[in-house]
Amino acid sequence: MILSFATLAILTVMGIALMRAFLGPTVPDRILAVNMFGTKTVLLICITALVTDAGFLLDVAMVYALINFIGVIGALQYFERSAENGTNE
């Protein structure tokens, strides 16, 4: 019961994050929304691992979290450098 409520809450927040990613007024807003979506995906994978008793999914969640972190840092550096150079891409 509580896991289904948690899953529903996470999916709702993921939907809101997607709306912010597509409609966000600035690039940092969109990057933050994509980061939040990735974090909630990790939580969803962990809940799936708990429900299905598949421990290997926790390793998948850990790798996904690291890829999400590196991707967000890379995107932030890219847009910071483009802002310093005066190009808005």
Backbone torsions as a table, in degrees:
resi	resn	phi	psi	omega
1	MET	NA	-51.1	-176.9
2	ILE	-71.9	-31.2	177.7
3	LEU	-69.2	-34.9	177.1
4	SER	-69.0	-36.6	175.9
5	PHE	-65.5	-42.2	178.7
6	ALA	-63.6	-41.2	178.3
7	THR	-63.4	-43.2	178.6
8	LEU	-63.5	-41.1	178.6
9	ALA	-65.0	-41.9	179.3
10	ILE	-65.2	-42.4	178.5
11	LEU	-63.9	-36.4	177.3
12	THR	-64.4	-45.6	179.3
13	VAL	-65.6	-35.3	176.9
14	MET	-63.6	-39.2	176.8
15	GLY	-64.0	-42.2	178.0
16	ILE	-64.7	-40.0	178.6
17	ALA	-64.6	-37.5	177.0
18	LEU	-64.9	-40.1	177.3
19	MET	-61.7	-41.7	179.0
20	ARG	-67.1	-35.7	179.5
21	ALA	-66.3	-37.1	-179.6
22	PHE	-83.4	-32.5	-173.7
23	LEU	-106.2	-2.5	-175.0
24	GLY	-55.7	136.2	-175.6
25	PRO	-71.5	-28.8	-178.0
26	THR	-125.5	163.6	179.8
27	VAL	-64.1	-43.8	177.3
28	PRO	-59.6	-34.7	176.1
29	ASP	-61.8	-43.2	-178.9
30	ARG	-67.9	-40.3	178.7
31	ILE	-65.2	-41.7	177.6
32	LEU	-62.5	-38.8	178.8
33	ALA	-66.4	-40.0	177.8
34	VAL	-65.9	-38.6	176.9
35	ASN	-63.6	-42.4	178.7
36	MET	-64.8	-39.8	177.5
37	PHE	-61.1	-41.9	178.1
38	GLY	-64.4	-39.6	178.4
39	THR	-64.9	-42.6	178.6
40	LYS	-68.2	-30.1	174.8
41	THR	-64.5	-40.3	176.8
42	VAL	-61.7	-42.7	177.8
43	LEU	-62.8	-40.1	179.1
44	LEU	-65.0	-39.8	176.8
45	ILE	-64.1	-39.5	178.8
46	CYS	-65.6	-40.1	176.9
47	ILE	-64.9	-40.3	177.2
48	THR	-62.3	-39.9	177.5
49	ALA	-63.8	-37.9	179.9
50	LEU	-68.6	-42.7	-176.9
51	VAL	-70.1	-43.3	-175.5
52	THR	-89.4	-4.2	-179.2
53	ASP	58.2	39.9	178.0
54	ALA	-108.4	96.1	-175.9
55	GLY	-64.5	-27.6	-178.7
56	PHE	-65.1	-21.7	178.9
57	LEU	-67.6	-24.4	175.6
58	LEU	-67.4	-35.0	174.6
59	ASP	-66.4	-39.8	177.2
60	VAL	-62.4	-42.0	179.2
61	ALA	-63.9	-39.2	179.3
62	MET	-64.3	-44.6	179.2
63	VAL	-64.8	-41.6	179.2
64	TYR	-63.1	-39.1	179.0
65	ALA	-64.5	-40.9	178.7
66	LEU	-65.8	-41.9	178.4
67	ILE	-64.4	-40.9	178.2
68	ASN	-61.5	-44.8	-179.8
69	PHE	-62.9	-47.8	-178.9
70	ILE	-64.9	-40.2	178.7
71	GLY	-63.0	-41.8	-179.9
72	VAL	-67.6	-41.6	178.0
73	ILE	-62.4	-42.6	178.3
74	GLY	-63.0	-43.3	179.1
75	ALA	-64.5	-41.4	179.1
76	LEU	-64.1	-41.6	178.3
77	GLN	-65.7	-40.0	179.1
78	TYR	-60.9	-48.5	-177.9
79	PHE	-73.0	-27.7	175.2
80	GLU	-67.5	-43.0	178.7
81	ARG	-67.1	-38.7	178.8
82	SER	-68.1	-31.6	177.0
83	ALA	-70.9	-35.5	177.9
84	GLU	-68.0	-33.7	-179.5
85	ASN	-82.9	-8.2	178.1
86	GLY	87.0	9.2	177.9
87	THR	-101.4	131.4	178.5
88	ASN	-109.5	98.4	179.7
89	GLU	-105.3	NA	NA
